[in-house]
Amino acid sequence: MKILLAVDDSKFSEAATHALATLLRSQDAQVLLLHIVEPRFYSVPPQMSAGYSPETAEIRKEQRKAAEDVVGRDAQALRNAGFRVETRVGEGEPRSGILDVAAEWHADLIVLGSQGRTGLQRLLLGSVAETVARHARCSVMIVRIP
């Protein structure tokens, strides 16, 4: 079974990692631990060439390092539980990034945490878990903190 575990640095992702390690069997399971880094800068003025703003490159480097730390920590927890784990850090919009990687990797199951936003927060911020559940080509397990 191919399981894609989407994580970020939140208690909701920790719950998803814990649920995967305790609820699913590690036998014959291959886990791809994925973190999608969402760029803080979506566009730059046309006159700015690549590398024009060194602080942009530094921020991206820091974001990627933090993401690699998160997937490294979670990967070790899953390896300790007996899972075969590979890690990947991508860049882009999390909703489409998770769905694209799941389709490309031919995942059988996507596991991710949910913040359970409601009302105005959900309207303004959207829900990664809901979008993934609605559009995934495979099963999705959404973990919530009680």
Secondary structure, DSSP 8 states (H G I E B T S, - for coil): -EEEEE--SSHHHHHHHHHHHHHS--TT-EEEEEEEE--S-----TT--TTS-HHHHHHHHHHHHHHHHHHHHHHHHHHHTT-EEEEEEEES-HHHHHHHHHHHHT-SEEEEEE----HHHHHHH--HHHHHHHH-SSEEEEEE--
